[in-house]
Amino acid sequence: MATTTTAPPAPSNAALTIADFAFSPNPLEVRRGASVTVTNRDSATHTWTSDTGAWSSGPLVEGASSTTRFDTPGTFTYHCAIHPSMTGRIVVS
């Protein structure tokens, strides 16, 4: 008799874009273990900074990107340290 096991689906990578002084999509939903890459499509410099200090991209000029991996389920909020009105959240399941 054969035994079949099913592995949970592998986390997929996801992308965030900064354009028109906003993060998109917002919110972003990903599976635990996913890596999220944010790319700045604005001509202005921005950051992708965790509200709790868990990560910070540092300054991202137009075309630059930064990647962060999310291993813990939960909701993670972030902002642009240069333009604090730019905010977003990632939901990890």
PDB file of N, CA, C and O in Angstrom:
ATOM      1  N   MET A   1       0.838  -1.176   0.000  1.00  0.00           N
ATOM      2  CA  MET A   1       0.000   0.000   0.000  1.00  0.00           C
ATOM      3  C   MET A   1       0.884   1.240   0.000  1.00  0.00           C
ATOM      4  O   MET A   1       1.827   1.336   0.785  1.00  0.00           O
ATOM      5  N   ALA A   2       0.585   2.169  -0.863  1.00  0.00           N
ATOM      6  CA  ALA A   2       1.367   3.402  -0.975  1.00  0.00           C
ATOM      7  C   ALA A   2       0.758   4.485  -0.096  1.00  0.00           C
ATOM      8  O   ALA A   2      -0.457   4.560   0.084  1.00  0.00           O
ATOM      9  N   THR A   3       1.629   5.308   0.436  1.00  0.00           N
ATOM     10  CA  THR A   3       1.177   6.444   1.241  1.00  0.00           C
ATOM     11  C   THR A   3       1.500   7.711   0.480  1.00  0.00           C
ATOM     12  O   THR A   3       2.615   7.894  -0.009  1.00  0.00           O
ATOM     13  N   THR A   4       0.526   8.568   0.389  1.00  0.00           N
ATOM     14  CA  THR A   4       0.723   9.839  -0.299  1.00  0.00           C
ATOM     15  C   THR A   4       0.682  10.966   0.714  1.00  0.00           C
ATOM     16  O   THR A   4      -0.224  11.052   1.543  1.00  0.00           O
ATOM     17  N   THR A   5       1.665  11.809   0.630  1.00  0.00           N
ATOM     18  CA  THR A   5       1.657  12.996   1.479  1.00  0.00           C
ATOM     19  C   THR A   5       1.624  14.223   0.583  1.00  0.00           C
ATOM     20  O   THR A   5       2.176  14.229  -0.517  1.00  0.00           O
ATOM     21  N   THR A   6       0.992  15.213   1.058  1.00  0.00           N
ATOM     22  CA  THR A   6       0.903  16.453   0.295  1.00  0.00           C
ATOM     23  C   THR A   6       1.614  17.549   1.071  1.00  0.00           C
ATOM     24  O   THR A   6       1.280  17.843   2.219  1.00  0.00           O
ATOM     25  N   ALA A   7       2.587  18.134   0.426  1.00  0.00           N
ATOM     26  CA  ALA A   7       3.308  19.244   1.049  1.00  0.00           C
ATOM     27  C   ALA A   7       2.502  20.519   0.866  1.00  0.00           C
ATOM     28  O   ALA A   7       1.821  20.684  -0.147  1.00  0.00           O
ATOM     29  N   PRO A   8       2.572  21.412   1.830  1.00  0.00           N
ATOM     30  CA  PRO A   8       1.877  22.686   1.638  1.00  0.00           C
ATOM     31  C   PRO A   8       2.482  23.419   0.455  1.00  0.00           C
ATOM     32  O   PRO A   8       3.657  23.229   0.140  1.00  0.00           O
ATOM     33  N   PRO A   9       1.695  24.248  -0.198  1.00  0.00           N
ATOM     34  CA  PRO A   9       2.240  24.968  -1.342  1.00  0.00           C
ATOM     35  C   PRO A   9       3.414  25.844  -0.927  1.00  0.00           C
ATOM     36  O   PRO A   9       3.417  26.449   0.146  1.00  0.00           O
ATOM     37  N   ALA A  10       4.386  25.895  -1.784  1.00  0.00           N
ATOM     38  CA  ALA A  10       5.561  26.729  -1.503  1.00  0.00           C
ATOM     39  C   ALA A  10       5.154  28.197  -1.529  1.00  0.00           C
ATOM     40  O   ALA A  10       4.312  28.597  -2.334  1.00  0.00           O
ATOM     41  N   PRO A  11       5.746  28.994  -0.656  1.00  0.00           N
ATOM     42  CA  PRO A  11       5.407  30.417  -0.681  1.00  0.00           C
ATOM     43  C   PRO A  11       5.883  31.021  -1.995  1.00  0.00           C
ATOM     44  O   PRO A  11       6.938  30.657  -2.514  1.00  0.00           O
ATOM     45  N   SER A  12       5.115  31.921  -2.508  1.00  0.00           N
ATOM     46  CA  SER A  12       5.531  32.582  -3.735  1.00  0.00           C
ATOM     47  C   SER A  12       6.063  33.964  -3.400  1.00  0.00           C
ATOM     48  O   SER A  12       5.708  34.560  -2.383  1.00  0.00           O
ATOM     49  N   ASN A  13       6.903  34.446  -4.259  1.00  0.00           N
ATOM     50  CA  ASN A  13       7.428  35.780  -4.062  1.00  0.00           C
ATOM     51  C   ASN A  13       6.378  36.781  -4.523  1.00  0.00           C
ATOM     52  O   ASN A  13       5.543  36.468  -5.372  1.00  0.00           O
ATOM     53  N   ALA A  14       6.423  37.962  -3.973  1.00  0.00           N
ATOM     54  CA  ALA A  14       5.439  38.983  -4.303  1.00  0.00           C
ATOM     55  C   ALA A  14       6.153  40.297  -4.572  1.00  0.00           C
ATOM     56  O   ALA A  14       7.309  40.491  -4.195  1.00  0.00           O
ATOM     57  N   ALA A  15       5.436  41.187  -5.233  1.00  0.00           N
ATOM     58  CA  ALA A  15       6.023  42.477  -5.592  1.00  0.00           C
ATOM     59  C   ALA A  15       5.135  43.622  -5.128  1.00  0.00           C
ATOM     60  O   ALA A  15       3.909  43.562  -5.216  1.00  0.00           O
ATOM     61  N   LEU A  16       5.782  44.654  -4.639  1.00  0.00           N
ATOM     62  CA  LEU A  16       5.146  45.931  -4.319  1.00  0.00           C
ATOM     63  C   LEU A  16       5.771  46.983  -5.225  1.00  0.00           C
ATOM     64  O   LEU A  16       6.961  46.922  -5.532  1.00  0.00           O
ATOM     65  N   THR A  17       4.980  47.926  -5.641  1.00  0.00           N
ATOM     66  CA  THR A  17       5.481  49.023  -6.453  1.00  0.00           C
ATOM     67  C   THR A  17       5.224  50.333  -5.735  1.00  0.00           C
ATOM     68  O   THR A  17       4.172  50.523  -5.125  1.00  0.00           O
ATOM     69  N   ILE A  18       6.184  51.228  -5.810  1.00  0.00           N
ATOM     70  CA  ILE A  18       5.985  52.591  -5.345  1.00  0.00           C
ATOM     71  C   ILE A  18       5.792  53.434  -6.600  1.00  0.00           C
ATOM     72  O   ILE A  18       6.685  53.519  -7.443  1.00  0.00           O
ATOM     73  N   ALA A  19       4.615  54.058  -6.718  1.00  0.00           N
ATOM     74  CA  ALA A  19       4.314  54.923  -7.855  1.00  0.00           C
ATOM     75  C   ALA A  19       3.316  55.978  -7.405  1.00  0.00           C
ATOM     76  O   ALA A  19       2.418  55.689  -6.613  1.00  0.00           O
ATOM     77  N   ASP A  20       3.466  57.180  -7.897  1.00  0.00           N
ATOM     78  CA  ASP A  20       2.559  58.279  -7.551  1.00  0.00           C
ATOM     79  C   ASP A  20       2.449  58.462  -6.036  1.00  0.00           C
ATOM     80  O   ASP A  20       1.367  58.726  -5.510  1.00  0.00           O
ATOM     81  N   PHE A  21       3.586  58.317  -5.338  1.00  0.00           N
ATOM     82  CA  PHE A  21       3.663  58.496  -3.888  1.00  0.00           C
ATOM     83  C   PHE A  21       2.719  57.553  -3.137  1.00  0.00           C
ATOM     84  O   PHE A  21       2.080  57.947  -2.161  1.00  0.00           O
ATOM     85  N   ALA A  22       2.640  56.291  -3.610  1.00  0.00           N
ATOM     86  CA  ALA A  22       1.807  55.277  -2.950  1.00  0.00           C
ATOM     87  C   ALA A  22       2.424  53.898  -3.163  1.00  0.00           C
ATOM     88  O   ALA A  22       3.103  53.654  -4.161  1.00  0.00           O
ATOM     89  N   PHE A  23       2.177  52.997  -2.204  1.00  0.00           N
ATOM     90  CA  PHE A  23       2.568  51.594  -2.313  1.00  0.00           C
ATOM     91  C   PHE A  23       1.401  50.821  -2.926  1.00  0.00           C
ATOM     92  O   PHE A  23       0.245  51.054  -2.573  1.00  0.00           O
ATOM     93  N   SER A  24       1.704  49.905  -3.841  1.00  0.00           N
ATOM     94  CA  SER A  24       0.641  49.132  -4.480  1.00  0.00           C
ATOM     95  C   SER A  24       1.138  47.718  -4.774  1.00  0.00           C
ATOM     96  O   SER A  24       2.267  47.561  -5.238  1.00  0.00           O
ATOM     97  N   PRO A  25       0.329  46.681  -4.520  1.00  0.00           N
ATOM     98  CA  PRO A  25      -1.007  46.752  -3.934  1.00  0.00           C
ATOM     99  C   PRO A  25      -0.932  46.992  -2.434  1.00  0.00           C
ATOM    100  O   PRO A  25       0.077  46.718  -1.786  1.00  0.00           O
ATOM    101  N   ASN A  26      -2.011  47.503  -1.917  1.00  0.00           N
ATOM    102  CA  ASN A  26      -2.087  47.796  -0.489  1.00  0.00           C
ATOM    103  C   ASN A  26      -3.506  47.547  -0.005  1.00  0.00           C
ATOM    104  O   ASN A  26      -4.425  48.256  -0.415  1.00  0.00           O
ATOM    105  N   PRO A  27      -3.706  46.564   0.851  1.00  0.00           N
ATOM    106  CA  PRO A  27      -2.685  45.702   1.463  1.00  0.00           C
ATOM    107  C   PRO A  27      -2.206  44.619   0.497  1.00  0.00           C
ATOM    108  O   PRO A  27      -2.847  44.335  -0.515  1.00  0.00           O
ATOM    109  N   LEU A  28      -1.083  44.033   0.830  1.00  0.00           N
ATOM    110  CA  LEU A  28      -0.532  42.903   0.092  1.00  0.00           C
ATOM    111  C   LEU A  28      -0.656  41.668   0.965  1.00  0.00           C
ATOM    112  O   LEU A  28      -0.249  41.689   2.127  1.00  0.00           O
ATOM    113  N   GLU A  29      -1.218  40.581   0.418  1.00  0.00           N
ATOM    114  CA  GLU A  29      -1.357  39.329   1.164  1.00  0.00           C
ATOM    115  C   GLU A  29      -0.395  38.293   0.602  1.00  0.00           C
ATOM    116  O   GLU A  29      -0.355  38.056  -0.606  1.00  0.00           O
ATOM    117  N   VAL A  30       0.387  37.673   1.498  1.00  0.00           N
ATOM    118  CA  VAL A  30       1.368  36.661   1.091  1.00  0.00           C
ATOM    119  C   VAL A  30       1.326  35.496   2.062  1.00  0.00           C
ATOM    120  O   VAL A  30       0.781  35.611   3.160  1.00  0.00           O
ATOM    121  N   ARG A  31       1.907  34.373   1.655  1.00  0.00           N
ATOM    122  CA  ARG A  31       2.045  33.210   2.529  1.00  0.00           C
ATOM    123  C   ARG A  31       3.348  33.320   3.310  1.00  0.00           C
ATOM    124  O   ARG A  31       4.311  33.936   2.853  1.00  0.00           O
ATOM    125  N   ARG A  32       3.365  32.720   4.482  1.00  0.00           N
ATOM    126  CA  ARG A  32       4.572  32.686   5.306  1.00  0.00           C
ATOM    127  C   ARG A  32       5.740  32.141   4.479  1.00  0.00           C
ATOM    128  O   ARG A  32       5.589  31.160   3.752  1.00  0.00           O
ATOM    129  N   GLY A  33       6.895  32.783   4.596  1.00  0.00           N
ATOM    130  CA  GLY A  33       8.088  32.381   3.862  1.00  0.00           C
ATOM    131  C   GLY A  33       8.276  33.114   2.546  1.00  0.00           C
ATOM    132  O   GLY A  33       9.294  32.942   1.876  1.00  0.00           O
ATOM    133  N   ALA A  34       7.300  33.931   2.172  1.00  0.00           N
ATOM    134  CA  ALA A  34       7.399  34.668   0.909  1.00  0.00           C
ATOM    135  C   ALA A  34       8.385  35.825   1.043  1.00  0.00           C
ATOM    136  O   ALA A  34       8.547  36.413   2.112  1.00  0.00           O
ATOM    137  N   SER A  35       9.026  36.124  -0.056  1.00  0.00           N
ATOM    138  CA  SER A  35       9.868  37.314  -0.146  1.00  0.00           C
ATOM    139  C   SER A  35       9.092  38.376  -0.905  1.00  0.00           C
ATOM    140  O   SER A  35       8.471  38.097  -1.931  1.00  0.00           O
ATOM    141  N   VAL A  36       9.136  39.588  -0.392  1.00  0.00           N
ATOM    142  CA  VAL A  36       8.447  40.714  -1.024  1.00  0.00           C
ATOM    143  C   VAL A  36       9.507  41.683  -1.529  1.00  0.00           C
ATOM    144  O   VAL A  36      10.374  42.125  -0.774  1.00  0.00           O
ATOM    145  N   THR A  37       9.425  42.005  -2.808  1.00  0.00           N
ATOM    146  CA  THR A  37      10.341  42.969  -3.406  1.00  0.00           C
ATOM    147  C   THR A  37       9.571  44.236  -3.717  1.00  0.00           C
ATOM    148  O   THR A  37       8.550  44.200  -4.404  1.00  0.00           O
ATOM    149  N   VAL A  38      10.060  45.351  -3.211  1.00  0.00           N
ATOM    150  CA  VAL A  38       9.460  46.652  -3.505  1.00  0.00           C
ATOM    151  C   VAL A  38      10.376  47.378  -4.485  1.00  0.00           C
ATOM    152  O   VAL A  38      11.594  47.412  -4.310  1.00  0.00           O
ATOM    153  N   THR A  39       9.766  47.961  -5.520  1.00  0.00           N
ATOM    154  CA  THR A  39      10.520  48.690  -6.539  1.00  0.00           C
ATOM    155  C   THR A  39       9.961  50.105  -6.656  1.00  0.00           C
ATOM    156  O   THR A  39       8.751  50.305  -6.768  1.00  0.00           O
ATOM    157  N   ASN A  40      10.858  51.072  -6.627  1.00  0.00           N
ATOM    158  CA  ASN A  40      10.461  52.469  -6.736  1.00  0.00           C
ATOM    159  C   ASN A  40      10.326  52.861  -8.205  1.00  0.00           C
ATOM    160  O   ASN A  40      11.305  52.846  -8.951  1.00  0.00           O
ATOM    161  N   ARG A  41       9.111  53.211  -8.613  1.00  0.00           N
ATOM    162  CA  ARG A  41       8.834  53.667  -9.985  1.00  0.00           C
ATOM    163  C   ARG A  41       8.599  55.180 -10.039  1.00  0.00           C
ATOM    164  O   ARG A  41       8.258  55.720 -11.091  1.00  0.00           O
ATOM    165  N   ASP A  42       8.784  55.864  -8.899  1.00  0.00           N
ATOM    166  CA  ASP A  42       8.666  57.319  -8.849  1.00  0.00           C
ATOM    167  C   ASP A  42      10.016  57.964  -9.144  1.00  0.00           C
ATOM    168  O   ASP A  42      11.064  57.342  -8.973  1.00  0.00           O
ATOM    169  N   SER A  43       9.976  59.216  -9.586  1.00  0.00           N
ATOM    170  CA  SER A  43      11.238  59.934  -9.777  1.00  0.00           C
ATOM    171  C   SER A  43      11.795  60.422  -8.440  1.00  0.00           C
ATOM    172  O   SER A  43      12.982  60.731  -8.337  1.00  0.00           O
ATOM    173  N   ALA A  44      10.939  60.491  -7.414  1.00  0.00           N
ATOM    174  CA  ALA A  44      11.380  60.884  -6.072  1.00  0.00           C
ATOM    175  C   ALA A  44      11.970  59.676  -5.346  1.00  0.00           C
ATOM    176  O   ALA A  44      11.574  58.539  -5.604  1.00  0.00           O
ATOM    177  N   THR A  45      12.905  59.921  -4.449  1.00  0.00           N
ATOM    178  CA  THR A  45      13.475  58.866  -3.618  1.00  0.00           C
ATOM    179  C   THR A  45      12.499  58.531  -2.496  1.00  0.00           C
ATOM    180  O   THR A  45      11.890  59.425  -1.908  1.00  0.00           O
ATOM    181  N   HIS A  46      12.351  57.227  -2.199  1.00  0.00           N
ATOM    182  CA  HIS A  46      11.465  56.755  -1.142  1.00  0.00           C
ATOM    183  C   HIS A  46      12.189  55.692  -0.317  1.00  0.00           C
ATOM    184  O   HIS A  46      13.273  55.238  -0.683  1.00  0.00           O
ATOM    185  N   THR A  47      11.576  55.304   0.800  1.00  0.00           N
ATOM    186  CA  THR A  47      12.054  54.150   1.566  1.00  0.00           C
ATOM    187  C   THR A  47      10.894  53.190   1.763  1.00  0.00           C
ATOM    188  O   THR A  47       9.732  53.553   1.582  1.00  0.00           O
ATOM    189  N   TRP A  48      11.221  51.974   2.133  1.00  0.00           N
ATOM    190  CA  TRP A  48      10.240  50.971   2.549  1.00  0.00           C
ATOM    191  C   TRP A  48      10.666  50.577   3.948  1.00  0.00           C
ATOM    192  O   TRP A  48      11.607  49.801   4.113  1.00  0.00           O
ATOM    193  N   THR A  49       9.982  51.106   4.966  1.00  0.00           N
ATOM    194  CA  THR A  49      10.431  51.023   6.341  1.00  0.00           C
ATOM    195  C   THR A  49       9.339  50.453   7.239  1.00  0.00           C
ATOM    196  O   THR A  49       8.216  50.958   7.259  1.00  0.00           O
ATOM    197  N   SER A  50       9.670  49.407   7.976  1.00  0.00           N
ATOM    198  CA  SER A  50       8.739  48.808   8.929  1.00  0.00           C
ATOM    199  C   SER A  50       8.391  49.807  10.025  1.00  0.00           C
ATOM    200  O   SER A  50       9.258  50.544  10.495  1.00  0.00           O
ATOM    201  N   ASP A  51       7.123  49.833  10.435  1.00  0.00           N
ATOM    202  CA  ASP A  51       6.718  50.709  11.538  1.00  0.00           C
ATOM    203  C   ASP A  51       7.369  50.298  12.858  1.00  0.00           C
ATOM    204  O   ASP A  51       7.483  51.116  13.771  1.00  0.00           O
ATOM    205  N   THR A  52       7.800  49.025  12.966  1.00  0.00           N
ATOM    206  CA  THR A  52       8.421  48.537  14.207  1.00  0.00           C
ATOM    207  C   THR A  52       9.945  48.497  14.132  1.00  0.00           C
ATOM    208  O   THR A  52      10.601  48.131  15.107  1.00  0.00           O
ATOM    209  N   GLY A  53      10.511  48.868  12.989  1.00  0.00           N
ATOM    210  CA  GLY A  53      11.957  48.828  12.826  1.00  0.00           C
ATOM    211  C   GLY A  53      12.488  47.463  12.409  1.00  0.00           C
ATOM    212  O   GLY A  53      13.699  47.245  12.424  1.00  0.00           O
ATOM    213  N   ALA A  54      11.602  46.539  12.036  1.00  0.00           N
ATOM    214  CA  ALA A  54      12.025  45.189  11.654  1.00  0.00           C
ATOM    215  C   ALA A  54      12.833  45.175  10.350  1.00  0.00           C
ATOM    216  O   ALA A  54      13.685  44.306  10.165  1.00  0.00           O
ATOM    217  N   TRP A  55      12.576  46.120   9.453  1.00  0.00           N
ATOM    218  CA  TRP A  55      13.356  46.225   8.214  1.00  0.00           C
ATOM    219  C   TRP A  55      13.311  47.665   7.730  1.00  0.00           C
ATOM    220  O   TRP A  55      12.415  48.430   8.087  1.00  0.00           O
ATOM    221  N   SER A  56      14.280  48.014   6.924  1.00  0.00           N
ATOM    222  CA  SER A  56      14.299  49.304   6.245  1.00  0.00           C
ATOM    223  C   SER A  56      15.123  49.166   4.982  1.00  0.00           C
ATOM    224  O   SER A  56      16.243  48.656   5.006  1.00  0.00           O
ATOM    225  N   SER A  57      14.564  49.621   3.895  1.00  0.00           N
ATOM    226  CA  SER A  57      15.260  49.529   2.614  1.00  0.00           C
ATOM    227  C   SER A  57      16.379  50.543   2.501  1.00  0.00           C
ATOM    228  O   SER A  57      17.297  50.368   1.700  1.00  0.00           O
ATOM    229  N   GLY A  58      16.314  51.602   3.294  1.00  0.00           N
ATOM    230  CA  GLY A  58      17.186  52.735   3.038  1.00  0.00           C
ATOM    231  C   GLY A  58      16.631  53.470   1.825  1.00  0.00           C
ATOM    232  O   GLY A  58      15.613  53.056   1.270  1.00  0.00           O
ATOM    233  N   PRO A  59      17.277  54.549   1.405  1.00  0.00           N
ATOM    234  CA  PRO A  59      16.768  55.325   0.273  1.00  0.00           C
ATOM    235  C   PRO A  59      16.747  54.501  -1.019  1.00  0.00           C
ATOM    236  O   PRO A  59      17.734  53.858  -1.378  1.00  0.00           O
ATOM    237  N   LEU A  60      15.607  54.535  -1.704  1.00  0.00           N
ATOM    238  CA  LEU A  60      15.456  53.856  -2.993  1.00  0.00           C
ATOM    239  C   LEU A  60      15.230  54.920  -4.064  1.00  0.00           C
ATOM    240  O   LEU A  60      14.186  55.572  -4.091  1.00  0.00           O
ATOM    241  N   VAL A  61      16.208  55.089  -4.941  1.00  0.00           N
ATOM    242  CA  VAL A  61      16.045  56.026  -6.053  1.00  0.00           C
ATOM    243  C   VAL A  61      15.181  55.358  -7.121  1.00  0.00           C
ATOM    244  O   VAL A  61      14.893  54.165  -7.029  1.00  0.00           O
ATOM    245  N   GLU A  62      14.774  56.107  -8.111  1.00  0.00           N
ATOM    246  CA  GLU A  62      13.941  55.562  -9.180  1.00  0.00           C
ATOM    247  C   GLU A  62      14.582  54.324  -9.796  1.00  0.00           C
ATOM    248  O   GLU A  62      15.743  54.356 -10.205  1.00  0.00           O
ATOM    249  N   GLY A  63      13.818  53.229  -9.859  1.00  0.00           N
ATOM    250  CA  GLY A  63      14.291  51.975 -10.440  1.00  0.00           C
ATOM    251  C   GLY A  63      14.940  51.034  -9.440  1.00  0.00           C
ATOM    252  O   GLY A  63      15.154  49.862  -9.752  1.00  0.00           O
ATOM    253  N   ALA A  64      15.260  51.519  -8.243  1.00  0.00           N
ATOM    254  CA  ALA A  64      15.904  50.669  -7.231  1.00  0.00           C
ATOM    255  C   ALA A  64      14.859  49.804  -6.528  1.00  0.00           C
ATOM    256  O   ALA A  64      13.676  50.142  -6.478  1.00  0.00           O
ATOM    257  N   SER A  65      15.331  48.669  -5.983  1.00  0.00           N
ATOM    258  CA  SER A  65      14.415  47.765  -5.282  1.00  0.00           C
ATOM    259  C   SER A  65      15.069  47.219  -4.022  1.00  0.00           C
ATOM    260  O   SER A  65      16.282  47.309  -3.834  1.00  0.00           O
ATOM    261  N   SER A  66      14.220  46.645  -3.159  1.00  0.00           N
ATOM    262  CA  SER A  66      14.664  46.039  -1.912  1.00  0.00           C
ATOM    263  C   SER A  66      13.756  44.848  -1.633  1.00  0.00           C
ATOM    264  O   SER A  66      12.556  44.902  -1.902  1.00  0.00           O
ATOM    265  N   THR A  67      14.330  43.766  -1.091  1.00  0.00           N
ATOM    266  CA  THR A  67      13.565  42.550  -0.835  1.00  0.00           C
ATOM    267  C   THR A  67      13.651  42.173   0.641  1.00  0.00           C
ATOM    268  O   THR A  67      14.716  42.228   1.256  1.00  0.00           O
ATOM    269  N   THR A  68      12.500  41.788   1.191  1.00  0.00           N
ATOM    270  CA  THR A  68      12.404  41.336   2.578  1.00  0.00           C
ATOM    271  C   THR A  68      11.599  40.044   2.610  1.00  0.00           C
ATOM    272  O   THR A  68      10.587  39.920   1.920  1.00  0.00           O
ATOM    273  N   ARG A  69      12.049  39.082   3.413  1.00  0.00           N
ATOM    274  CA  ARG A  69      11.348  37.803   3.561  1.00  0.00           C
ATOM    275  C   ARG A  69      10.484  37.843   4.825  1.00  0.00           C
ATOM    276  O   ARG A  69      10.897  38.367   5.859  1.00  0.00           O
ATOM    277  N   PHE A  70       9.280  37.278   4.721  1.00  0.00           N
ATOM    278  CA  PHE A  70       8.329  37.260   5.829  1.00  0.00           C
ATOM    279  C   PHE A  70       8.086  35.825   6.272  1.00  0.00           C
ATOM    280  O   PHE A  70       7.389  35.070   5.594  1.00  0.00           O
ATOM    281  N   ASP A  71       8.665  35.448   7.417  1.00  0.00           N
ATOM    282  CA  ASP A  71       8.575  34.084   7.924  1.00  0.00           C
ATOM    283  C   ASP A  71       7.534  33.910   9.022  1.00  0.00           C
ATOM    284  O   ASP A  71       7.235  32.779   9.405  1.00  0.00           O
ATOM    285  N   THR A  72       6.981  34.987   9.532  1.00  0.00           N
ATOM    286  CA  THR A  72       6.051  34.928  10.652  1.00  0.00           C
ATOM    287  C   THR A  72       4.679  35.426  10.211  1.00  0.00           C
ATOM    288  O   THR A  72       4.569  36.503   9.625  1.00  0.00           O
ATOM    289  N   PRO A  73       3.628  34.649  10.490  1.00  0.00           N
ATOM    290  CA  PRO A  73       2.284  35.133  10.153  1.00  0.00           C
ATOM    291  C   PRO A  73       1.938  36.383  10.963  1.00  0.00           C
ATOM    292  O   PRO A  73       2.404  36.560  12.089  1.00  0.00           O
ATOM    293  N   GLY A  74       1.127  37.227  10.380  1.00  0.00           N
ATOM    294  CA  GLY A  74       0.683  38.432  11.061  1.00  0.00           C
ATOM    295  C   GLY A  74       0.479  39.563  10.083  1.00  0.00           C
ATOM    296  O   GLY A  74       0.586  39.381   8.870  1.00  0.00           O
ATOM    297  N   THR A  75       0.186  40.726  10.617  1.00  0.00           N
ATOM    298  CA  THR A  75       0.014  41.924   9.807  1.00  0.00           C
ATOM    299  C   THR A  75       1.173  42.863  10.119  1.00  0.00           C
ATOM    300  O   THR A  75       1.457  43.155  11.281  1.00  0.00           O
ATOM    301  N   PHE A  76       1.823  43.323   9.084  1.00  0.00           N
ATOM    302  CA  PHE A  76       3.013  44.152   9.214  1.00  0.00           C
ATOM    303  C   PHE A  76       2.760  45.486   8.509  1.00  0.00           C
ATOM    304  O   PHE A  76       2.462  45.519   7.315  1.00  0.00           O
ATOM    305  N   THR A  77       2.881  46.573   9.250  1.00  0.00           N
ATOM    306  CA  THR A  77       2.660  47.893   8.676  1.00  0.00           C
ATOM    307  C   THR A  77       3.995  48.551   8.374  1.00  0.00           C
ATOM    308  O   THR A  77       5.005  48.279   9.022  1.00  0.00           O
ATOM    309  N   TYR A  78       3.976  49.420   7.377  1.00  0.00           N
ATOM    310  CA  TYR A  78       5.205  50.075   6.936  1.00  0.00           C
ATOM    311  C   TYR A  78       4.881  51.460   6.403  1.00  0.00           C
ATOM    312  O   TYR A  78       3.716  51.826   6.242  1.00  0.00           O
ATOM    313  N   HIS A  79       5.930  52.222   6.134  1.00  0.00           N
ATOM    314  CA  HIS A  79       5.789  53.587   5.649  1.00  0.00           C
ATOM    315  C   HIS A  79       7.036  53.997   4.878  1.00  0.00           C
ATOM    316  O   HIS A  79       8.033  53.275   4.852  1.00  0.00           O
ATOM    317  N   CYS A  80       6.964  55.160   4.257  1.00  0.00           N
ATOM    318  CA  CYS A  80       8.148  55.786   3.669  1.00  0.00           C
ATOM    319  C   CYS A  80       8.683  56.768   4.701  1.00  0.00           C
ATOM    320  O   CYS A  80       7.962  57.670   5.130  1.00  0.00           O
ATOM    321  N   ALA A  81       9.934  56.603   5.102  1.00  0.00           N
ATOM    322  CA  ALA A  81      10.522  57.473   6.124  1.00  0.00           C
ATOM    323  C   ALA A  81      10.708  58.905   5.616  1.00  0.00           C
ATOM    324  O   ALA A  81      10.816  59.837   6.413  1.00  0.00           O
ATOM    325  N   ILE A  82      10.744  59.078   4.310  1.00  0.00           N
ATOM    326  CA  ILE A  82      10.906  60.414   3.731  1.00  0.00           C
ATOM    327  C   ILE A  82       9.544  61.103   3.593  1.00  0.00           C
ATOM    328  O   ILE A  82       9.427  62.315   3.775  1.00  0.00           O
ATOM    329  N   HIS A  83       8.524  60.314   3.272  1.00  0.00           N
ATOM    330  CA  HIS A  83       7.161  60.827   3.071  1.00  0.00           C
ATOM    331  C   HIS A  83       6.220  60.030   3.978  1.00  0.00           C
ATOM    332  O   HIS A  83       5.584  59.083   3.514  1.00  0.00           O
ATOM    333  N   PRO A  84       6.116  60.393   5.262  1.00  0.00           N
ATOM    334  CA  PRO A  84       5.377  59.583   6.249  1.00  0.00           C
ATOM    335  C   PRO A  84       3.901  59.354   5.933  1.00  0.00           C
ATOM    336  O   PRO A  84       3.286  58.458   6.512  1.00  0.00           O
ATOM    337  N   SER A  85       3.318  60.144   5.028  1.00  0.00           N
ATOM    338  CA  SER A  85       1.921  59.915   4.668  1.00  0.00           C
ATOM    339  C   SER A  85       1.770  58.665   3.790  1.00  0.00           C
ATOM    340  O   SER A  85       0.661  58.162   3.614  1.00  0.00           O
ATOM    341  N   MET A  86       2.863  58.174   3.252  1.00  0.00           N
ATOM    342  CA  MET A  86       2.834  56.936   2.450  1.00  0.00           C
ATOM    343  C   MET A  86       2.911  55.749   3.411  1.00  0.00           C
ATOM    344  O   MET A  86       3.929  55.545   4.073  1.00  0.00           O
ATOM    345  N   THR A  87       1.844  54.979   3.482  1.00  0.00           N
ATOM    346  CA  THR A  87       1.794  53.856   4.393  1.00  0.00           C
ATOM    347  C   THR A  87       1.225  52.624   3.690  1.00  0.00           C
ATOM    348  O   THR A  87       0.628  52.722   2.618  1.00  0.00           O
ATOM    349  N   GLY A  88       1.425  51.465   4.317  1.00  0.00           N
ATOM    350  CA  GLY A  88       0.865  50.238   3.762  1.00  0.00           C
ATOM    351  C   GLY A  88       0.920  49.125   4.772  1.00  0.00           C
ATOM    352  O   GLY A  88       1.426  49.288   5.882  1.00  0.00           O
ATOM    353  N   ARG A  89       0.379  47.964   4.360  1.00  0.00           N
ATOM    354  CA  ARG A  89       0.451  46.800   5.248  1.00  0.00           C
ATOM    355  C   ARG A  89       0.543  45.525   4.439  1.00  0.00           C
ATOM    356  O   ARG A  89       0.024  45.410   3.328  1.00  0.00           O
ATOM    357  N   ILE A  90       1.234  44.565   5.055  1.00  0.00           N
ATOM    358  CA  ILE A  90       1.399  43.223   4.489  1.00  0.00           C
ATOM    359  C   ILE A  90       0.745  42.257   5.453  1.00  0.00           C
ATOM    360  O   ILE A  90       0.991  42.310   6.658  1.00  0.00           O
ATOM    361  N   VAL A  91      -0.093  41.368   4.923  1.00  0.00           N
ATOM    362  CA  VAL A  91      -0.759  40.348   5.723  1.00  0.00           C
ATOM    363  C   VAL A  91      -0.145  39.009   5.344  1.00  0.00           C
ATOM    364  O   VAL A  91      -0.225  38.585   4.192  1.00  0.00           O
ATOM    365  N   VAL A  92       0.473  38.341   6.326  1.00  0.00           N
ATOM    366  CA  VAL A  92       1.163  37.069   6.109  1.00  0.00           C
ATOM    367  C   VAL A  92       0.344  35.964   6.747  1.00  0.00           C
ATOM    368  O   VAL A  92       0.054  36.013   7.943  1.00  0.00           O
ATOM    369  N   SER A  93      -0.037  34.954   5.946  1.00  0.00           N
ATOM    370  CA  SER A  93      -0.834  33.831   6.487  1.00  0.00           C
ATOM    371  C   SER A  93      -0.017  32.564   6.510  1.00  0.00           C
ATOM    372  O   SER A  93      -0.512  31.518   6.929  1.00  0.00           O
TER     373      SER A  93
END
